Amino acid sequence: ITMAPQDHMARPIHGDWRGDGIRLRIWRGGVATWSGTRGEWRRHSRLILFTWLPDSLEWTAQYDPIGAALLTTMMEPDSSTRTVILRKGLRW
C-alpha cells in the first residue's frame, strides 16, 4: 500500500488520545468524549478548542503533528487546572 506525501498539518486528529489516566476520543464532525462527558471541538491550525457540555468547561490544546501529541490545559469542575500531554493511540 502506498500513499501520496502528506503535510504534517493535514493529518486528521480524530481518534484515541491518552495520557495521565485520561482517555480522550475525538470524532469527526466536531464531537469529542472524555470520561463519559460529551463535548465539541474546533481546530484552528495547531490550536484545538474543546467545550464540554453541559457546564461549558473549556480546554485549549496545542497540537504537535510530528510527535502526535496534544499538550492540553484541562479545567476541572472545581475550577482547578492541570496540564497533560496526550499521545495519539494508533492501537490500544
Salt bridges, closest charged atoms under 4 A:
ASP16 OD1 - ARG23 NE 3.09
ASP16 OD1 - ARG25 NH1 3.48
ASP20 OD2 - ARG82 NH1 3.21
GLU76 OE2 - ARG82 NE 2.95
